Amino acid sequence: MLFITNRFPTQSIRTRIGRNFDFDLKNNAPSNSVFYCRRLAKNHYEEMGSFHLMSALKTSPYRQLLVYLHGFSNLPEAVFAAATELQQLCDQSAPHEVLILPIIWPCDDDLGIVQDYWDDQKSADASAFSLARVLERFLAWRESPEHNPSADPCLKRINLLAHSMGNRVLRATLNAWNRYDLPEGVPLLFRNTYLVAADIENESLHRGEAGELICHASRNVVVYYASDDLALRSSKVANLRNRIASRRLGHTGPEDMAKTPANVYAVDCDDVNTAYDPPKGHS
């Protein structure tokens, strides 16, 4: 499985194509460097470099890509387990249609969910700058006449699924990319963006709010929410302890659809979420 990460390796941060890559699991500081890698087996990874990974995506038999941004307190092998399940579900539905590409940002492994949660919020926000570089690198690769000549363009459709605190990562990344690299706003990059159990404020997608750029970058934005998501109830408690009071997008959907761009669709999952993920209803 191909993946991109801004977690520090135990090795040097200098890119070397084909070297072993081992995650430094005790370090949850986001690296300014980004690593483009392949998972060969459990706890066995190698570095590919951006050109080789993007070329592999382009030449794969799959018609579409689904970028997967995981939630908080997920160490790499847990992310790969979820990505593998997603890949199997997609393949069962339509073989060679959707290829999963996880992006692994640095979560903490402290004991205690509240401490983990607050540390991971900081890491999610700080990951924005390095992951914005991924988007900038992709645009440069896509527009390169050497790598994507007019006779052989990359025609893959790109979709994105952000789960839980991964929505915070996505929101921060698009804002950092827009602020520092894009003079005319974010491009329409994603065909479909799925915000699943989103651990961000429920007004985030409103016009003028921090998450509006998610709507600008996507043809369609689908919000999956459930009022009985127990993990998001814990999230609300953790935020209250830090004097932040707001309902979560993954609990209620957008606070006011009239203030939300027209390409946003909200799906109430109350009837199915605990059936698939008892008892939390978060996955």
Steps between C-alpha positions, in 0.01 A plus 500: 500500500628845406488774763618852582607612847639794691595284798869494585692184414760350730742546210621828352239739357701510176312322220671192361307298246462135596623531860320345797265740674410447866255722688625667818185426701619692807520824303166658412647829379409560134803493277557787256610232257250272327571137414350306209511130580374148442389249765646160412379309806405567860758743647704478178510812283723650231537855373409563134520874455225724363565442129494121527188497720303736276608310192389174662159652573469622142583162345294289743199318351264684735283774350464717810698583814361536852737689729441391861568738791468309828380620839677553832694246709567277198850361468614397151406131505149589622470741206610228259243259646221752436634583152518128415139453607398799287691354204328162540156663515571704187633196313192297595279772358696555177843344433769743385274802551633671818855490639548603865793732580542563875671814626648437846537799729662471844269396785611460859516175698461647850286316751169676561257600228468869595876560497526311172216704355644842586851406384359366173307822436830689512663246272209517257532879471878489469480236226334753271825652372670177397183350350436821303838427342358167382221681315746749354729216390206324336403810299859541383514133396161518325595810300846372409539438123770248585290284734155569351536597135187605313502165318499307829325700775400356837124440479443351845214648699602597854267462796569551870365342818580674829402321820459661843797730573624446145243767412696746713815405308322554168358837605836628626688368195276676247520826695880485521526411129267785403678753721859430402497351149182589307439856380155425355347251743504121520446302178214254448712200592261237640200353324342379826605583856352289779503650850433204730432550874671838458661628820476869411246766597164455332510846345838432335362466145294820514599779264778704655599227748829309516372192314344678203806422287412129524191586294703709254745213442228237443228440245288330769538498879311228689471532879420178690378573855332319789367641827590181690869500404652438844853591396387849399324537835842442661645752255252762617594433863872530418442834328289631788790432736700739284223762496383427144125444470357395166302210364693283257426472128499119530229521769245733341604563141537864390344737752306694234474362146387843376847632587676202341615487133258321267741211428475370859279200576424379854422133577351402837653165602314446828331183374819324390807629682478291817403190299836518322706626792352398837490663746680822397340552159801702385656296220 
